[in-house]
Amino acid sequence: MHTPEQFLQTLNGFQAKFAQLADRYEGTAQGSSELEATLDDYSAFITNEANEEPWEHWNRQDPGPMSRLVEDLRKTSAFCVAMMEKYRAWKLLNGMAERTEYFRNIESCIEKEFGSFQVTADSKVLLVGSGSFPMTPLYIAKQTGAEVVGIDIDREAVELGRRVVEELGSGLKIRLENVFVEQLDDIRKVTHIIFSSTVAIKYELLDQLDALTDRNVIVAMRYGSGLKSLFNYPMQEVDGSKWSLVETVLRPGHVFDIALYQKA
């Protein structure tokens, strides 16, 4: 177990490493092995229960410096995850596909995404923050036959994602778009919504979606609180006149947990 001082030193080390890797990003697969290893180490660190005690120690102290470090780590690690997805897409498209512990961890979370709210072939699922390697749309479309729409503000990610879907899921009902939620013409037909855990404004978008979506829509909000907030944006309070928290799916040993919401 880390002492509080070692814990803080490790976090600062991760932040420096992520910042260095982000600065070196040049739109190619160069450096992907180093990034894979760093993300694997980081996901193992934040899911290690032995690190809960030093985390609590620093949060009992003056929270200001720790809050700034956590915010920096969220931003740089999210950028590095986006880089890693692009690396993975490029490798797949060039016949060099491989798996990392980070991606295994994410993929193992997908199966129980909606808890007791089942996705069927008649469902229409929206993923906010689909990324360059759209594992969630591929998994859902393959397993259930549902139609899946993924949106992302990164145009390059959407273009790569479309090529990955063509490679791994040709014929599946998957559509990826570089648009905002309010620009989706068929938003009222969506039955299930998933928010990626690294979408910073996901709760602002959830508030906006109240007026855009059908009464019976189910929302799965990926989040990370406590130690997991080092890698994910945490759960927030919602407007009780719009949304109700109906279930939380806690995933010990996984990089994020899931909060399920229905219309109030």
C-alpha positions as CSV (number, residue, x, y, z in Angstrom):
1,M,0.0,0.0,0.0
2,H,1.2,3.5,-0.8
3,T,1.8,6.0,2.0
4,P,0.0,9.3,1.5
5,E,3.3,10.8,0.3
6,Q,4.0,8.0,-2.2
7,F,0.4,8.2,-3.4
8,L,0.7,11.9,-4.2
9,Q,4.1,11.3,-5.8
10,T,2.6,8.6,-8.0
11,L,-0.3,10.8,-9.1
12,N,2.1,13.6,-10.0
13,G,4.1,11.1,-11.9
14,F,1.1,9.9,-13.9
15,Q,0.1,13.5,-14.6
16,A,3.6,14.3,-15.9
17,K,3.7,11.2,-18.0
18,F,0.2,11.8,-19.6
19,A,1.1,15.4,-20.3
20,Q,4.4,14.3,-22.0
21,L,2.6,11.7,-24.1
22,A,-0.1,14.2,-25.1
23,D,2.5,16.7,-26.2
24,R,4.3,14.1,-28.3
25,Y,1.1,13.1,-30.1
26,E,1.5,13.7,-33.9
27,G,-1.4,11.8,-35.5
28,T,0.4,8.5,-36.0
29,A,0.8,5.2,-34.1
30,Q,4.3,6.1,-33.0
31,G,4.5,5.9,-29.2
32,S,1.4,3.7,-28.8
33,S,3.1,1.0,-26.8
34,E,4.3,3.5,-24.1
35,L,0.8,4.9,-23.9
36,E,-0.8,1.5,-23.7
37,A,1.4,0.6,-20.8
38,T,0.8,3.9,-19.0
39,L,-3.0,3.6,-19.3
40,D,-2.9,0.0,-18.1
41,D,-0.9,1.1,-15.1
42,Y,-3.3,4.0,-14.4
43,S,-6.4,1.8,-14.6
44,A,-4.9,-0.7,-12.3
45,F,-3.9,2.1,-9.9
46,I,-7.4,3.6,-9.6
47,T,-9.1,0.2,-9.2
48,N,-6.7,-0.9,-6.4
49,E,-8.7,-0.7,-3.2
50,A,-5.4,-0.4,-1.3
51,N,-5.2,3.2,-2.6
52,E,-8.5,4.2,-1.0
53,E,-6.9,5.1,2.3
54,P,-4.3,7.5,1.0
55,W,-6.9,9.0,-1.3
56,E,-9.1,9.7,1.7
57,H,-6.1,11.1,3.6
58,W,-5.5,13.8,1.0
59,N,-9.1,14.6,0.7
60,R,-9.3,15.2,4.5
61,Q,-6.5,17.7,4.1
62,D,-6.8,21.1,2.3
63,P,-8.7,19.9,-0.8
64,G,-7.6,22.7,-3.1
65,P,-4.3,21.3,-4.4
66,M,-5.7,17.8,-4.7
67,S,-8.8,19.1,-6.6
68,R,-6.6,20.8,-9.1
69,L,-4.4,17.7,-9.6
70,V,-7.5,15.5,-10.1
71,E,-9.0,17.9,-12.7
72,D,-5.7,18.0,-14.6
73,L,-5.5,14.1,-14.5
74,R,-9.0,13.8,-15.8
75,K,-8.3,16.1,-18.7
76,T,-4.9,14.6,-19.7
77,S,-5.9,11.0,-19.2
78,A,-9.1,11.5,-21.2
79,F,-7.0,13.0,-24.0
80,C,-4.7,10.0,-23.8
81,V,-7.6,7.6,-23.9
82,A,-8.8,9.3,-27.1
83,M,-5.3,9.0,-28.5
84,M,-5.2,5.3,-27.6
85,E,-8.5,4.6,-29.3
86,K,-7.1,6.2,-32.5
87,Y,-4.0,4.1,-32.2
88,R,-6.1,1.0,-31.8
89,A,-8.2,1.9,-34.8
90,W,-5.2,2.5,-37.0
91,K,-3.6,-0.8,-35.9
92,L,-6.8,-2.7,-36.7
93,L,-7.2,-1.1,-40.0
94,N,-3.6,-1.9,-40.8
95,G,-3.8,-5.5,-39.7
96,M,-2.0,-5.1,-36.4
97,A,-4.9,-5.3,-33.9
98,E,-4.1,-6.0,-30.2
99,R,-5.8,-5.8,-26.8
100,T,-4.7,-4.0,-23.6
101,E,-5.9,-4.3,-20.0
102,Y,-7.6,-0.9,-20.3
103,F,-9.7,-2.1,-23.2
104,R,-10.5,-5.4,-21.6
105,N,-11.7,-3.5,-18.5
106,I,-14.0,-1.3,-20.5
107,E,-15.3,-4.1,-22.6
108,S,-16.2,-6.2,-19.5
109,C,-18.3,-3.3,-18.2
110,I,-20.5,-3.1,-21.3
111,E,-22.6,-6.3,-20.8
112,K,-24.5,-4.9,-17.7
113,E,-24.7,-1.3,-18.9
114,F,-28.4,-0.9,-18.3
115,G,-28.8,-3.1,-15.3
116,S,-32.4,-4.4,-15.2
117,F,-33.4,-2.2,-18.2
118,Q,-32.9,-4.5,-21.1
119,V,-31.9,-3.5,-24.6
120,T,-33.7,-5.5,-27.3
121,A,-33.8,-5.6,-31.1
122,D,-36.5,-3.0,-31.0
123,S,-34.4,-0.5,-29.0
124,K,-32.6,2.5,-30.3
125,V,-29.5,3.3,-28.4
126,L,-27.5,6.6,-28.4
127,L,-23.9,6.7,-27.2
128,V,-22.6,10.2,-26.4
129,G,-18.8,10.2,-26.9
130,S,-18.4,7.2,-29.2
131,G,-14.7,7.7,-29.9
132,S,-12.5,6.2,-32.6
133,F,-12.9,2.6,-31.6
134,P,-16.7,2.2,-30.9
135,M,-16.7,-0.9,-28.7
136,T,-20.0,-0.2,-27.1
137,P,-22.0,0.2,-30.4
138,L,-20.4,-2.9,-31.8
139,Y,-21.1,-4.9,-28.7
140,I,-24.7,-3.8,-28.3
141,A,-25.6,-4.1,-32.0
142,K,-24.0,-7.6,-32.2
143,Q,-25.6,-8.9,-29.0
144,T,-29.1,-7.5,-29.3
145,G,-29.7,-6.4,-32.9
146,A,-30.6,-2.9,-31.7
147,E,-30.0,0.2,-33.7
148,V,-27.1,2.2,-32.3
149,V,-26.2,5.8,-33.0
150,G,-22.9,7.2,-31.7
151,I,-22.0,10.9,-31.6
152,D,-18.6,12.6,-31.0
153,I,-17.3,16.1,-31.3
154,D,-14.0,14.8,-32.7
155,R,-14.4,14.6,-36.5
156,E,-11.3,12.4,-36.9
157,A,-12.6,10.0,-34.3
158,V,-16.0,9.7,-36.1
159,E,-14.2,9.0,-39.4
160,L,-12.0,6.3,-37.9
161,G,-14.9,4.9,-36.0
162,R,-16.9,4.4,-39.2
163,R,-14.0,2.5,-40.7
164,V,-13.7,0.3,-37.6
165,V,-17.5,-0.5,-37.8
166,E,-17.2,-1.4,-41.4
167,E,-14.3,-3.7,-40.6
168,L,-15.8,-5.4,-37.5
169,G,-19.5,-4.9,-37.9
170,S,-20.5,-4.6,-41.5
171,G,-24.2,-5.0,-41.8
172,L,-24.9,-4.0,-38.2
173,K,-27.3,-1.1,-37.5
174,I,-24.7,1.3,-36.4
175,R,-24.5,5.0,-37.3
176,L,-21.7,7.4,-36.2
177,E,-22.2,11.2,-36.5
178,N,-20.1,14.3,-35.8
179,V,-23.0,16.3,-34.4
180,F,-24.4,17.6,-31.1
181,V,-27.4,15.9,-29.5
182,E,-29.8,18.6,-30.5
183,Q,-28.9,18.1,-34.1
184,L,-30.1,14.5,-34.2
185,D,-33.3,14.3,-36.2
186,D,-34.4,11.0,-34.7
187,I,-33.6,11.9,-31.0
188,R,-37.3,11.3,-30.0
189,K,-37.0,7.7,-31.1
190,V,-34.1,6.9,-28.8
191,T,-35.0,4.5,-26.1
192,H,-31.6,4.2,-24.3
193,I,-28.7,6.7,-23.9
194,I,-25.2,6.0,-22.7
195,F,-22.8,8.8,-21.7
196,S,-19.1,8.0,-21.8
197,S,-17.4,8.6,-18.5
198,T,-14.9,11.1,-19.9
199,V,-17.5,13.5,-21.3
200,A,-16.9,16.5,-19.1
201,I,-20.4,18.2,-19.7
202,K,-22.5,15.0,-19.5
203,Y,-24.8,16.3,-16.8
204,E,-25.4,19.6,-18.7
205,L,-26.3,17.4,-21.7
206,L,-28.5,15.3,-19.5
207,D,-30.4,18.4,-18.5
208,Q,-30.8,19.4,-22.1
209,L,-32.0,16.0,-23.1
210,D,-35.1,16.2,-20.9
211,A,-36.9,18.4,-23.5
212,L,-35.5,16.5,-26.5
213,T,-36.3,12.8,-25.6
214,D,-39.2,10.5,-25.2
215,R,-40.9,10.1,-21.8
216,N,-39.7,6.5,-21.4
217,V,-36.0,7.0,-22.3
218,I,-33.4,5.3,-20.0
219,V,-30.0,6.9,-19.4
220,A,-26.9,5.1,-18.4
221,M,-24.4,7.6,-17.0
222,R,-20.9,6.2,-16.7
223,Y,-19.1,7.9,-13.9
224,G,-16.4,7.6,-11.3
225,S,-16.6,8.9,-7.8
226,G,-13.9,8.7,-5.0
227,L,-10.7,7.2,-6.3
228,K,-12.3,6.5,-9.7
229,S,-12.8,10.2,-10.2
230,L,-9.1,10.4,-11.0
231,F,-10.1,8.9,-14.4
232,N,-13.8,9.8,-14.8
233,Y,-16.1,12.7,-14.1
234,P,-18.1,12.0,-11.0
235,M,-21.8,11.7,-10.4
236,Q,-23.7,14.9,-9.9
237,E,-27.0,16.0,-8.4
238,V,-29.7,16.2,-11.1
239,D,-32.8,18.4,-11.4
240,G,-35.4,16.3,-9.6
241,S,-38.2,17.8,-11.7
242,K,-36.6,16.3,-14.8
243,W,-34.7,13.1,-13.9
244,S,-34.7,10.5,-11.2
245,L,-31.8,8.2,-10.2
246,V,-33.3,4.7,-10.2
247,E,-30.3,2.4,-9.9
248,T,-26.5,2.4,-9.6
249,V,-24.4,-0.4,-11.0
250,L,-21.2,-0.5,-8.9
251,R,-18.3,-2.3,-10.5
252,P,-15.5,-3.1,-8.1
253,G,-12.3,-3.6,-10.0
254,H,-13.6,-1.7,-13.1
255,V,-12.7,1.8,-14.2
256,F,-16.2,3.3,-14.0
257,D,-19.5,2.7,-12.4
258,I,-23.0,3.4,-13.9
259,A,-25.9,5.5,-12.7
260,L,-29.3,4.8,-14.4
261,Y,-31.8,7.6,-14.8
262,Q,-35.5,7.9,-15.9
263,K,-37.7,10.9,-16.5
264,A,-39.1,12.2,-13.2
